[in-house]
């Protein structure tokens, strides 16, 4: 249900933002019988800057949500290009993860996710721009204020709840207004993408180019970044590039210039030309490694990009956003069953603890990884000498895609989990 005329909203939980994190939180809450209202400033469908890739970890969460993915584009794995080598690596079929990934344009994905939650019982309020938090005398968050409409017809509404979920993306305006500032010492990525009509649209592999050159490949300067080609299965491909820095002061890369140079040196038959381009090249920031914490405080729950949950290994934010929504919903349902505020907070403490257990050590390893590969010369050496070693790449593939088993598994899984436990948690 969409209600754009409501003056006052009351629910057990108010979710701010209807992207993957907010939609997953709303779906799981509604499935648990919790009354949940979702406010989003946009009207669906709406687009988001993204590579549109769904790793097996994301597919795992979609399965748990009961999403109907009939007709979505599946892929077998990842083709990695760099250092003069081309290597294809299939997604490993494991006890906890399927052996395939997907692509789905965010224009479709986000609406399908939130409508799925609405079908489960969540209430969606589109065109509601959240303007601030409502707090009680002790500073506890008890709701939000929002602006609906524009011009003379615009009006203010209040949305009150026992808990508020901040799922507002990288800007995290609500959390920021509450004093939860981003940690500038955590990695920050930037990605830019567009679409091209291309004969490669129906290929079975996602593709990653680990080297970006300022001009002709191998005969120009290496730049700090990577490129991707993700087949969408609808006649187009998502083509983009990204860079990552070990701090919030992300690499100042001239994206339009680099993108034009990179695509101009790709095979002509791929069709990555201005006349085949669909939509402009657009960019967005990628907040990584839990750069905003705590993820629960005084009635405010933080999920997804708002909590800096993008992986520093591969720039993926959808899988951790979906999982965070599921974990948050479980903690919220337990918290709302308690009879005291202290009991609610105690139950809610499980949520950040689960996030730390799931991602804390892994993201700390990612910070080390970023410090290494932000130097393009080191990236070049790694790709030149690492890609030809199949045994090494099997391990690296699991590490970079968050495709390892947290419990049990083979030698590679146990090695990654041991390393993740050996470092301080992010």
C-alpha positions in Angstrom: 0.0 0.0 0.0 1.2 3.5 -0.8 -0.2 6.4 1.2 1.0 9.8 0.2 -1.7 11.8 2.1 -1.2 10.5 5.6 -0.7 13.3 8.2 0.5 11.1 11.1 2.0 7.6 11.0 2.2 5.2 13.9 3.9 1.8 13.8 6.0 -0.5 15.9 9.0 0.3 13.7 9.6 3.1 11.2 12.2 2.4 8.5 13.8 5.3 6.7 14.8 4.4 3.2 13.4 1.6 0.9 16.6 0.4 -0.7 17.8 -3.2 -0.3 18.6 -2.7 3.4 15.3 -1.0 4.3 13.3 -3.4 2.1 14.9 -6.4 3.7 14.3 -5.1 7.2 10.7 -4.3 6.4 10.1 -7.7 4.8 11.5 -9.7 7.7 9.8 -7.5 10.3 6.4 -7.9 8.6 7.0 -11.7 8.3 7.5 -11.7 12.1 4.2 -9.9 12.7 5.8 -6.5 13.5 3.9 -3.5 12.3 6.3 -1.6 10.1 6.1 1.7 8.1 8.7 2.5 5.4 9.3 6.1 4.4 11.2 6.9 1.2 11.8 10.3 -0.5 11.4 8.8 -4.0 8.5 7.4 -5.9 9.1 4.0 -7.3 10.5 2.9 -9.7 13.7 4.9 -9.2 17.3 4.3 -10.1 20.5 3.9 -8.0 24.1 3.9 -9.1 25.3 0.3 -8.9 27.0 -2.4 -10.8 23.7 -4.4 -10.6 25.7 -7.5 -9.7 24.3 -10.0 -7.2 26.9 -12.4 -5.8 25.8 -15.8 -4.4 25.8 -14.2 -1.0 23.1 -11.8 -2.2 21.2 -14.6 -3.9 21.2 -16.5 -0.6 19.4 -13.6 1.1 16.9 -13.3 -1.8 16.1 -17.0 -1.4 15.5 -16.5 2.4 13.1 -13.7 1.4 11.2 -15.9 -0.9 11.8 -13.6 -3.9 10.6 -14.8 -7.2 13.6 -14.4 -9.4 12.1 -16.1 -12.5 13.5 -14.3 -15.6 16.4 -12.7 -13.8 19.7 -13.0 -15.5 22.0 -15.7 -13.9 25.7 -16.0 -14.3 28.2 -18.8 -13.7 31.0 -16.8 -12.2 33.6 -14.1 -12.8 36.1 -13.5 -15.6 39.1 -11.6 -14.3 41.4 -9.7 -16.7 44.7 -8.2 -15.8 48.5 -8.5 -16.1 48.2 -10.0 -19.6 46.0 -12.8 -18.3 42.3 -13.8 -18.5 41.0 -16.2 -15.9 37.4 -17.6 -15.5 36.3 -18.6 -12.1 33.0 -20.3 -11.4 31.0 -19.4 -8.3 31.6 -22.4 -5.9 28.5 -24.3 -5.0 28.6 -24.6 -1.3 26.4 -25.7 1.6 25.4 -22.1 2.5 25.7 -20.4 -1.0 24.4 -21.3 -4.4 26.8 -21.8 -7.3 25.5 -18.9 -9.3 25.1 -15.2 -9.2 22.7 -12.8 -10.9 22.3 -9.3 -12.4 19.3 -7.2 -11.9 19.0 -3.5 -12.6 18.4 -1.4 -9.5 15.6 0.3 -11.3 13.7 -3.0 -11.0 15.4 -4.7 -8.1 14.6 -2.0 -5.4 11.0 -1.8 -6.4 10.6 -5.5 -6.5 12.1 -5.9 -3.0 10.0 -3.2 -1.3 6.8 -4.4 -3.1 7.6 -7.9 -1.8 7.7 -6.4 1.7 4.5 -4.6 1.2 2.8 -7.8 0.1 3.9 -9.3 3.4 2.3 -6.5 5.3 4.7 -3.5 5.5 3.3 -0.1 4.8 5.1 2.0 2.2 5.0 5.8 2.2 6.5 7.1 -1.0 7.5 10.8 -1.5 8.2 11.2 2.2 11.4 13.1 2.7 12.6 12.5 6.3 13.7 15.8 7.8 14.8 14.8 11.3 14.4 12.6 14.4 11.9 12.9 17.1 13.4 12.3 20.6 12.1 12.1 24.1 13.5 14.0 27.0 16.3 11.4 27.4 17.4 11.8 23.8 15.9 8.5 22.7 14.6 8.3 19.2 10.9 7.8 19.1 10.1 8.7 15.5 10.9 11.0 12.6 9.5 14.1 10.9 9.0 14.1 7.1 8.1 16.5 4.3 5.5 15.4 1.8 4.9 17.0 -1.6 6.4 20.2 -3.1 5.5 23.8 -3.3 2.2 25.1 -1.9 0.8 21.6 -1.4 3.7 20.4 0.7 3.1 19.5 4.3 4.8 18.0 7.3 4.0 14.6 8.8 5.3 12.8 11.9 6.0 9.0 12.1 6.2 7.6 15.6 7.5 4.2 16.6 9.2 2.2 19.3 12.3 1.9 17.1 13.5 3.7 14.0 15.7 2.1 11.3 18.1 4.3 9.4 18.4 2.8 5.9 19.0 6.0 4.1 22.1 5.0 2.2 25.5 6.6 2.1 24.3 10.1 3.1 22.7 8.6 6.3 21.2 12.1 7.0 19.2 10.8 10.0 22.1 9.1 11.7 24.4 12.0 11.0 21.9 14.4 12.5 22.0 12.2 15.6 25.8 12.6 15.9 26.8 9.3 14.2 29.6 10.6 12.0 31.4 8.6 9.5 34.9 7.4 10.4 37.3 9.1 7.9 39.9 6.4 8.6 37.9 3.6 7.0 38.1 2.8 3.3 35.9 4.7 0.8 35.2 3.7 -2.8 33.7 5.5 -5.7 32.0 3.8 -8.6 30.7 5.2 -11.9 28.6 3.3 -14.4 26.4 3.5 -17.5 24.7 1.0 -19.8 25.5 0.1 -23.4 23.5 -1.9 -26.0 25.8 -4.8 -26.7 25.9 -8.3 -28.2 27.5 -9.3 -24.9 24.3 -8.9 -23.0 23.5 -12.6 -22.7 26.9 -13.9 -21.7 27.1 -16.2 -18.6 30.0 -14.4 -16.9 30.5 -11.2 -15.0 33.7 -9.6 -16.0 36.3 -7.6 -14.0 39.2 -5.6 -15.4 41.8 -5.2 -12.7 43.8 -2.6 -14.5 42.9 0.8 -15.8 45.3 2.6 -18.1 45.5 6.3 -18.9 45.8 5.4 -22.6 46.7 2.3 -24.6 46.9 -0.7 -22.3 50.5 -1.6 -21.4 51.8 1.5 -23.0 50.5 4.2 -20.7 50.2 4.9 -17.0 48.3 2.7 -14.6 45.5 4.3 -12.7 44.2 3.4 -9.2 41.0 1.6 -10.1 39.2 -1.3 -11.8 36.5 -1.8 -14.5 33.6 -4.2 -14.9 31.3 -5.5 -17.6 28.1 -7.1 -16.3 25.7 -8.6 -18.8 22.1 -7.7 -18.0 20.3 -10.1 -20.4 18.0 -7.5 -21.8 20.2 -6.3 -24.7 22.4 -4.1 -22.5 25.4 -4.5 -20.3 26.3 -2.5 -17.2 29.8 -1.0 -17.7 31.6 0.8 -15.0 34.7 1.6 -13.2 35.6 2.2 -9.6 38.5 3.2 -7.3 39.1 2.7 -3.6 41.2 4.4 -1.0 42.1 3.3 2.5 40.6 6.5 4.0 37.6 8.6 3.2 39.7 10.9 1.1 39.0 8.8 -2.0 41.2 8.9 -5.0 40.4 11.9 -7.2 40.0 10.1 -10.4 38.8 12.0 -13.5 36.1 9.4 -14.1 34.6 10.6 -17.4 38.0 10.9 -19.0 39.3 7.6 -17.7 36.0 5.9 -18.7 36.1 7.2 -22.2 39.8 6.2 -22.6 39.2 2.7 -21.2 36.2 1.9 -23.3 37.8 3.3 -26.4 40.5 0.6 -26.2 38.0 -2.3 -25.7 37.1 -4.5 -28.7 35.0 -2.6 -31.2 32.6 -5.5 -31.6 31.5 -5.1 -27.9 29.7 -1.9 -28.9 30.8 0.3 -26.1 30.4 3.5 -28.2 28.6 6.8 -27.6 25.9 5.9 -30.0 25.1 2.6 -28.1 25.2 4.3 -24.7 22.0 4.2 -22.7 21.8 6.9 -20.1 24.6 9.1 -18.7 27.7 8.0 -16.8 26.8 8.5 -13.1 28.8 8.0 -10.0 28.3 7.3 -6.3 30.3 6.8 -3.1 30.7 3.4 -1.5 31.1 3.6 2.3 33.1 0.6 3.6 34.2 -1.4 6.6 31.6 -0.2 9.1 32.6 3.4 8.7 29.6 4.5 10.7 29.0 3.1 14.2 27.4 2.2 16.5 24.8 0.2 14.6 22.3 0.5 17.4 21.9 3.3 19.9 19.0 4.7 21.9 16.2 3.5 19.6 18.1 4.0 16.3 19.0 0.9 14.2 21.5 1.5 11.4 21.6 -0.9 8.4 23.2 -1.1 4.9 25.3 1.7 3.4 24.2 4.0 6.2 26.3 1.9 8.5 29.2 1.6 6.0 28.5 -2.1 5.2 30.0 -2.1 1.7 32.7 -4.8 1.3 36.2 -3.3 0.9 37.2 -6.4 -1.2 34.8 -6.0 -4.1 32.6 -2.9 -3.5 29.4 -5.0 -3.0 26.8 -3.5 -0.8 23.6 -5.4 -1.6 24.5 -8.7 0.0 25.5 -7.2 3.4 22.6 -4.8 3.3 20.1 -7.7 2.8 21.7 -9.7 5.6 21.9 -6.7 7.9 18.2 -6.2 7.4 17.5 -9.8 8.3 19.6 -9.7 11.4 18.2 -6.3 12.5 14.6 -7.6 12.1 15.3 -10.6 14.3 16.8 -8.5 17.0 13.9 -6.0 16.8 11.3 -8.7 17.1 13.0 -10.0 20.2 13.4 -6.5 21.6 9.7 -5.6 21.1 8.7 -8.7 23.0 10.4 -7.3 26.2 8.4 -5.5 28.8 11.0 -2.8 29.7 13.1 -0.4 27.7 16.2 -1.9 29.3 15.1 -5.3 28.1 14.5 -4.0 24.6 18.0 -2.5 24.5 19.5 -5.6 25.8 17.9 -7.7 23.1 18.9 -5.1 20.5 22.6 -5.5 21.5 22.6 -8.8 19.7 22.4 -7.0 16.3 25.7 -5.2 16.3 27.3 -8.2 17.9 26.1 -10.4 15.1 27.4 -7.9 12.5 30.8 -7.9 14.2 30.9 -11.7 14.2 29.8 -11.9 10.6 31.9 -9.1 9.1 34.2 -7.5 11.6 37.3 -9.6 11.0 36.6 -10.0 7.3 36.3 -6.2 6.8 39.5 -5.7 8.8 41.3 -8.0 6.3 39.7 -5.9 3.6 41.3 -2.7 5.0 44.7 -4.4 4.7 43.8 -5.4 1.1 42.8 -1.9 0.2 46.0 -0.4 1.5 47.9 -2.7 -0.8 45.8 -2.5 -4.0 45.3 1.3 -3.9 48.8 1.4 -5.3 48.3 0.5 -9.0 51.8 -0.8 -9.3 51.2 -3.4 -6.6 47.9 -4.3 -8.2 49.7 -4.9 -11.5 52.3 -7.2 -9.8 49.5 -9.1 -8.1 47.6 -9.7 -11.3 50.6 -10.4 -13.4 52.0 -13.1 -11.1 48.9 -14.2 -9.2 46.3 -14.7 -11.9 48.2 -17.6 -13.6 48.2 -19.7 -10.4 44.8 -21.6 -10.3 45.2 -22.8 -6.7 45.8 -19.2 -5.5 43.0 -17.8 -7.5 40.5 -20.3 -6.0 41.4 -18.9 -2.6 41.3 -15.3 -3.7 38.0 -15.7 -5.4 36.3 -16.9 -2.2 38.0 -14.1 -0.2 37.1 -11.3 -2.5 33.5 -12.3 -3.2 32.7 -13.2 0.5 32.1 -16.7 -0.8 33.6 -18.6 2.0 32.0 -20.8 4.6 32.0 -19.3 8.1 31.8 -22.8 9.7 33.5 -25.9 8.3 34.2 -25.9 4.6 37.4 -26.8 2.9 41.0 -25.7 3.6 40.5 -22.3 1.9 37.3 -21.6 4.0 39.1 -22.5 7.2 42.2 -20.4 6.3 40.0 -17.3 5.6 38.1 -17.7 8.8 41.3 -18.2 10.8 42.8 -15.0 9.3 39.5 -13.1 10.0 39.6 -14.2 13.6 43.3 -13.2 14.0 42.8 -9.5 13.2 40.9 -6.9 15.3 37.3 -6.6 14.3 36.2 -3.5 12.4 
